[in-house]
Amino acid sequence: MVTETESSMPRDPSAVTVVQALAERWSCRGFLPEPVPRATIESVVESAQRTPSWCNTQPWQLAIFSGDAIDDLRTAFAGDQRITPDIDFPPGYAGVHQERRREVGLQLYDAVGVARGDREASALQMLRNFDFFDAPHVAIVSAPAALGPYGYVDCGLWVQSFLLAAQAHGIATIAQAAVAMRSELLRERIGWDDERQVVCGISFGWPDPEHPANSFRAHRADIDDAVTFFD
């Protein structure tokens, strides 16, 4: 369940350690409508700008939608459903990766009342990505195509920095690969050329503690499943 530290109130980020932010961070799928103050958003972005990058290239470029602009983007997504990702999605999942994917999917469906096997309801839940889960803000993260995979890696590091900095302020987030499925539409609306590729979106705002989608936490593998030590 949502804890007191995950309430919809801002807090002093200087009092939050990185370890604490990592332990508290979660993917929010239900937001309150109140916007985050621009000064707070700028503070989060300034913190994320300290992210390390390959040869200090700092390849990320952001477009942050709020207010009327995010409402217009929701409308555009509803009316233009082209699937045009810049980065290929995995062709499928197998083994432990499929098991983890299925587990978190079932956790979400159980939380929001989607019956197992109800494909129509699960499809509607997936489409919530394109409403940004009613968040008051969404950041679109992009990388230059010329930098290839290392540019994507650097952007991934920036995304993590943003998520943790936001958490330190009490702001809830969810990183969304699904948003990148609409890359062509996003480039058109933002004014990016084809050399800038959409990596993901980050919806963010104050969490709704009463929303059922926020009532569970995804499990994490033990370090023994991820690390091999050589001494």
C-alpha positions in Angstrom: 0.0 0.0 0.0 1.0 3.6 -0.4 2.9 4.8 2.7 3.1 8.2 4.4 6.3 9.0 2.5 4.5 8.4 -0.8 1.8 10.9 0.0 0.9 13.8 -2.3 2.8 16.4 -0.2 6.2 17.8 -1.3 9.2 17.4 1.0 12.7 18.6 1.6 14.9 16.7 -1.0 18.1 17.3 1.0 16.7 15.1 3.8 16.4 12.1 1.4 19.3 9.7 0.7 19.9 8.0 -2.6 19.4 4.6 -0.9 16.1 5.9 0.6 14.9 7.2 -2.8 15.7 3.8 -4.4 13.8 1.9 -1.7 10.8 4.2 -2.0 10.5 4.7 -5.7 7.7 2.9 -7.5 5.8 3.1 -10.8 2.7 5.3 -10.3 -0.4 4.6 -12.4 -2.8 7.0 -10.8 -2.1 10.7 -10.2 -3.8 13.7 -8.6 -4.7 16.5 -11.0 -2.8 19.2 -9.1 0.3 20.3 -11.1 3.8 20.3 -9.7 5.2 23.8 -9.4 7.5 24.8 -12.3 10.3 25.7 -9.9 10.1 22.1 -8.4 10.2 20.5 -11.9 13.2 22.6 -12.8 15.0 21.6 -9.6 14.4 17.9 -10.4 15.7 18.4 -14.0 18.8 20.3 -12.7 19.6 17.3 -10.4 19.2 14.9 -13.3 21.6 17.0 -15.4 24.4 15.7 -13.1 24.0 12.3 -14.8 27.2 10.9 -16.1 27.4 10.1 -19.9 29.8 8.6 -22.4 32.6 11.2 -23.0 30.3 13.7 -21.3 28.2 13.9 -24.5 25.0 14.5 -22.4 22.9 13.4 -25.4 19.4 13.7 -23.8 16.9 16.3 -24.9 13.6 16.7 -23.2 10.2 18.0 -24.0 7.9 18.4 -20.9 4.2 18.8 -21.5 1.9 20.3 -18.9 -1.5 22.1 -18.7 -3.2 22.6 -22.1 -0.2 21.1 -23.9 -0.5 17.7 -22.2 -4.3 17.7 -22.8 -3.7 18.4 -26.5 -1.2 15.6 -26.6 -3.7 13.1 -25.1 -6.2 14.2 -27.7 -3.5 13.7 -30.5 -2.7 10.2 -29.2 -6.4 9.3 -29.2 -6.8 10.5 -32.8 -3.5 9.3 -34.3 -2.6 5.7 -33.3 0.3 5.1 -35.7 2.8 2.7 -34.2 6.2 4.1 -35.2 8.8 3.4 -32.5 12.3 4.7 -33.2 13.9 1.9 -31.2 12.8 -1.7 -31.9 10.8 -3.3 -29.1 11.8 -6.9 -28.1 10.2 -9.4 -30.5 9.1 -11.4 -27.5 9.9 -12.5 -23.9 11.0 -15.9 -22.7 12.3 -17.5 -19.5 12.7 -15.5 -16.4 12.1 -12.3 -18.3 8.6 -13.5 -19.3 8.0 -14.7 -15.8 8.8 -11.3 -14.3 6.8 -9.5 -16.9 3.8 -11.8 -16.3 4.0 -11.4 -12.6 3.9 -7.6 -12.6 1.1 -7.6 -15.2 -1.0 -9.9 -13.0 -0.3 -7.7 -10.0 -1.6 -4.7 -11.9 -4.7 -6.5 -13.2 -5.6 -7.9 -9.8 -5.2 -4.4 -8.3 -7.5 -2.7 -10.9 -10.0 -5.6 -11.2 -9.1 -7.0 -14.6 -10.1 -10.7 -14.7 -7.5 -13.1 -16.0 -8.1 -13.8 -19.7 -10.1 -10.6 -20.2 -8.2 -9.3 -23.2 -10.5 -6.4 -23.8 -10.1 -5.0 -20.3 -6.3 -5.6 -20.3 -6.0 -3.8 -23.7 -7.9 -0.8 -22.2 -5.6 -0.8 -19.2 -2.6 -0.8 -21.6 -4.1 2.3 -23.4 -3.9 4.2 -20.1 -0.3 4.7 -21.0 -1.4 7.1 -23.7 -3.5 9.1 -21.2 -0.3 9.3 -19.1 -2.4 7.8 -16.2 -4.0 11.2 -15.8 -0.6 12.7 -14.7 -0.4 16.5 -15.0 3.0 16.3 -16.6 4.9 14.1 -19.1 8.5 14.3 -20.1 9.5 12.9 -23.5 13.1 11.8 -23.5 15.1 11.6 -26.8 18.6 10.7 -28.0 20.5 11.5 -31.2 20.4 8.6 -33.6 24.1 9.1 -34.5 25.2 8.0 -31.0 23.5 4.6 -31.3 23.2 2.3 -28.3 25.5 4.4 -26.0 23.2 7.4 -26.5 20.3 5.2 -25.3 22.3 4.0 -22.3 23.1 7.6 -21.3 19.5 8.5 -21.6 18.6 5.5 -19.4 20.9 6.8 -16.8 19.3 10.3 -17.0 15.8 8.7 -16.6 17.0 7.0 -13.4 18.4 10.3 -12.1 15.1 12.0 -12.9 13.1 9.3 -11.1 15.2 9.4 -8.0 15.3 13.2 -7.9 11.6 13.4 -8.3 11.1 10.8 -5.5 13.3 12.9 -3.2 10.8 15.7 -3.7 7.8 13.4 -3.1 6.8 13.4 -6.7 5.6 10.1 -8.2 6.7 8.9 -11.6 6.4 6.2 -14.2 8.8 5.6 -17.0 6.9 4.5 -20.1 8.4 2.7 -23.1 4.9 2.6 -24.6 4.9 6.3 -25.2 7.8 5.8 -27.6 5.5 3.8 -29.9 4.2 7.2 -31.0 7.6 8.6 -31.9 6.7 10.0 -35.3 3.7 11.9 -33.9 5.9 13.2 -31.0 8.6 14.4 -33.3 6.0 16.3 -35.4 4.5 18.0 -32.4 7.8 18.8 -30.7 9.7 19.8 -33.8 12.4 17.3 -33.6 13.9 16.0 -36.9 14.4 12.4 -37.8 17.9 12.4 -36.3 16.4 12.7 -32.8 14.9 9.5 -31.6 12.3 9.1 -28.8 13.5 6.8 -26.0 10.6 6.9 -23.6 8.2 9.1 -21.7 8.1 9.8 -18.0 4.7 10.7 -16.6 4.9 12.5 -13.2 3.0 14.4 -10.6 1.5 13.9 -7.1 0.4 10.3 -6.5 -3.2 9.5 -5.8 -3.0 7.3 -2.7 -6.6 6.0 -3.2 -6.1 4.7 -6.8 -6.2 0.9 -6.9 -3.3 0.7 -9.4 -1.0 2.2 -6.7 -1.8 -0.5 -4.2 1.0 -2.9 -5.2 4.7 -2.9 -5.6 6.6 -4.9 -8.2 9.0 -7.5 -6.8 12.8 -7.3 -7.3 15.2 -10.2 -7.9 17.7 -11.1 -5.2 21.3 -10.0 -5.9 22.2 -13.7 -6.2 20.0 -13.7 -9.4 21.9 -10.8 -10.9 25.5 -10.8 -9.7 28.4 -13.2 -9.9 31.3 -12.3 -7.7 34.9 -13.1 -8.6 37.4 -12.8 -5.7 
